[in-house]
Amino acid sequence: MARALGLDFGTTNTVLALADGSNTTHSMRFESSAGITDSMRTALSFMKDAQLGAQALKVEAGQAAIRQFIDNPGDARFLQSIKTFAASALFQGTLIFARRHAFEDLMEIFLKRLKTYADGNWPGEVSRLVAGRPVHFAGANPDPELATKRYNEALTRLGFPEIHYVYEPVAAAYYFAQTLKNDATVLVADFGGGTTDYSLIRFERVAGKLKATPLGHSGVGVAGDHFDAKMIDHLVAPEIGKGTYFKSFDKLLEVPSGYFANFSRWNQLSIFKTTREFTDLKSLVRASLDPDKLELFIDLVEHDEGYPLYQAVSATKLALSGAEEAEFDFAPLGKAGRKMVKRADFETWIADDLGRIEGALDDVLEKTSTSASQIDKVFLTGGTSFVPAVRQIFTRRFDQSKIESGGELLSIAHGLALIGESDDVAQWAA
């Protein structure tokens, strides 16, 4: 029986790991209509099902949610990257088939679906849950206390008796430290979907037991989703009305840029669809000088094209990690949806984001009075670490021999489970 469960509730993917004892862990496996996997896309879909009754909804999570959404266009309500709303006081919930769901409701529903998918693999008893949290949550004005309150509410509903929170890069560092042969000062950079987090820790072996001294943490609410937004802003937004004008009495006014900022956040389109802002946007079509573009904008939102857009952007971003030029192909945009993208242009678009990511690195080094030469290992984890411009931030400062990567999806959850199994879990708590 496992006594500790590690939960990496990620912006893009969620992983659960069980501590097996003797410093070993294994990933929870989930079986849904989409197959068997040890990680789940952090997504939900809701659909009315007459067989379940008038008020009941068929709810799916992860890859099964994506399949339900794709197989039932127009009938399924699809939500993704739920974590991005955790620390936002502005997010008070969203309507799903006329019923309001708060953040903690969505988190609870998602995790209960994972429990169902795990079936007999879900542990009968868990004495301790260790959940990861970013150093800085995503959003313009994130409220970490609000996020923790919401996490607690959702996790308590699932019946966990003891809940601890550990910074995600600390968990990744703990996982990485299991492979260390010598004492070392380790810098971990964790690149998630919504945040970039750093943790600097000194690891030492004392009487055969791993001892760690946290030196400092830093982070910024910028990561892969922001890179996606910049790509959408430059490749898609001009085709759906960005920079166009509308008539207001005898004046020509530019269509507010805020509409396109909402569109650029592909993971928030399903929320934008239910807002007053979207209603206001639709009212501008008659007064627009380019109504066809705004109508296309509205059509993309109403037909829930957020996930296809994510797929197109991800494919292009991945291709640019290995080539100087790649094609962007987003069919719902028509002919304008096929364009060649140069890596140099992409790096220009994300230059400000790269500066903030590097600024957070400077912050942790300055706060701890640590020079690059004093760091023995640099562990990069998360998909955004493969972006060449991001990797260059570290290759410019550290010897290549010090830089390692791996466990992009698993390191945090397994590190959390290992911490949960230790006798000094309080030392690691955020």
Buried (B, 14 or more C-beta within 10 A) or exposed (E): EBBBBBBBBBBBBBBBBBBBEEEEBBBBBBBBEBEEBBBBBBBBBBBBEEEEEEEEBBBBBBBBBBBBBBEBEEEBBBBBBBBBBBBBEEBEBBEBEEEEBBBBBBBBBBBBBBBBBBEEBBBEEBBBBBBBBBBBBBBEEBBBEBBBBBBBBBBEBBEBEEBBBBBBBBBBBBBBBBEBEEEBBBBBBBBBBBBBBBBBBBBBEEEEEBEBEBBBBBBBBBBBBBBBBBBBBBBBBBBBBBEBBBEEEEEEEEBEEEBBBBBBBBBBBBBBBEEEEBEEBBEBBEBBEBBEBBBBBBEBBEEBBBBBBBBBBBBBBBBBBEEEEBEBEBEBBEEBBEBEBEBEBBBEBBEEBBEEBBEBBEBBBEEBEBEBEEBBBBBBBBBBBBBBBBBEBBEEBBEEEBBEBEBBBBBBBBBBBBBBBBEEBEEBEB
